[in-house]
Amino acid sequence: MIKITIIGSGNVAQHLIDAFAKSDAVEIIQVFSRTQKHITDNLDPQKIITDWNALAEADLYIISVSDDAIASVSSQLPFKNQLVVHTSGSAPLSLLDDKNRKGVFYPLQTFTKGKSIDFKTIPLCLETQFESDYKLLEKVAYSISENVQSIDSHQRKALHVAAVFVNNFTNYLYQLGNEICQENHVSFDILKPLILETAEKLLTLSPKDAQTGPAKRNDLSTIKAHESFLSNENQSTIYKILTQSIQNHGKKL
Amino acid sequence: MIKITIIGSGNVAQHLIDAFAKSDAVEIIQVFSRTQKHITDNLDPQKIITDWNALAEADLYIISVSDDAIASVSSQLPFKNQLVVHTSGSAPLSLLDDKNRKGVFYPLQTFTKGKSIDFKTIPLCLETQFESDYKLLEKVAYSISENVQSIDSHQRKALHVAAVFVNNFTNYLYQLGNEICQENHVSFDILKPLILETAEKLLTLSPKDAQTGPAKRNDLSTIKAHESFLSNENQSTIYKILTQSIQNHGKKL
């Protein structure tokens, strides 16, 4: 069994603990948390420590804290020459303290508190400072997911920015859609099958081939009708910018 | 059996014919097409007509043609006082010619040529000029879907605009995400589980509660890092506008 210690008790840490609990190849020996609190039912409370001096020796230390805290947490670790990884999409490998062997273990997914998720399909993006450490990290990753990727810091940065477009920005468009429904007394639920199908379409079509709508086909009368329908300035601005961008994008290609 | 004639042979018409083929309550008696061509395996080619004079009497005529053509097609119909509906999300009921009883039968979904879809979950948005016609239209709708909605022209317009946000614009964000991946030599496939989960999250959370990311938490250092990462002007413009909009939206609420 590969012995792992998790440092952090947030949302990602909790989902990782739940995933590793089902793994045969990995054992979580400790979880470092600032306070002695319940983290998940899948963790024996006795494994939770709040004092750096209580850390036992592990094969891998996973720092799962906010980006701002990675540097200071990694420098506080009371040991050296161990394999220490963070789970951030945007932080570079170099953010970790030099006294340990560095790596990244980035699960590219959106985690919702209290909503369980099938880890098997989640892409785990791995990077290690030393090639000799990659194998262990890969073994740990494959013990919970079938989707393991070797991704360097530059690629990970690109993925993280792209993820903002397809996750954060997309969800914001859902929010604007919801707002338009509320303002016009129609249930947002009616749009949910469309939202799901729009995402599922990508399994068979490229987004370029899947693009439809008035902007794509340059249907100016529908665009004009939509613009005059939208009285909310924010919605109207976003509508115009994205419509123009789709129209120009088509011309460029 | 309710007798239906479909006028049009495009993408939506084809999906409707496939759906009605499985219905016990409805029979498609004719399909009007400009040319005698193969439409779907589920249609007896002898039912395809290309001459208005060959139209037989039906209980319901469904005009499924492009928005621009609805008015002229409905005025060409060689009969009067029949129930005639269109399938458009953006066209008003009034676009149909006055000589027949009008209605709308709008399936709110994105239809991909050649990709079959489970009609049962597709919202069918119905409207009729006369209340007495609603029951028949409802019966037809329930024969292929469990999701039947009474939606007036104003509500349908709102749904159609909202659908542009959650479908066309969302797909465009997928396209930009794909572009960022390609430019940085990383596979877009890695983002697909995230895209699916972002959509599926809406089944348990409102989009407002599901919103995460640097803009939402006002993480200025990550936003700055993303902005300097994006060298493509179009991507950079969309990133800034949507980030600002998310930040301001949070303040307003």
Interface residues (C-beta under 8 A of the other chain):
Chain A: D67 S90 L108 Q109 T110 T112 K115 I117 T121 I122 P123 C125 N147 Q149 I151 H154 Q155 K157 A158 L159 H160 V161 A162 A163 V164 F165 V166 N167 N168 F169 T170 N171 Y172 L173 Y174 Q175 L176 G177 N178 I180 C181 E183 N184 H185 V186 S187 F188 I190 L191 K192 P193 L194 I195 L196 E197 T198 A199 E200 K201 L202 L203 T204 L205 S206 P207 K208 A210 Q211 T212 G213 P214 A215 K216 D219 T222 A225 H226 F229 L230 N234 Q235 T237 I238 Y239 I241 L242 S245 I246 N248 H249
Chain B: D67 S90 L108 Q109 T110 T112 K115 I117 T121 I122 P123 C125 N147 Q149 I151 H154 Q155 K157 A158 L159 H160 V161 A162 A163 V164 F165 V166 N167 N168 F169 T170 N171 Y172 L173 Y174 Q175 L176 G177 N178 I180 C181 E183 N184 H185 V186 S187 F188 I190 L191 K192 P193 L194 I195 L196 E197 T198 A199 E200 K201 L202 L203 T204 L205 S206 P207 K208 A210 Q211 T212 G213 P214 A215 K216 D219 T222 A225 H226 F229 L230 N234 Q235 T237 I238 Y239 I241 L242 S245 I246 N248 H249
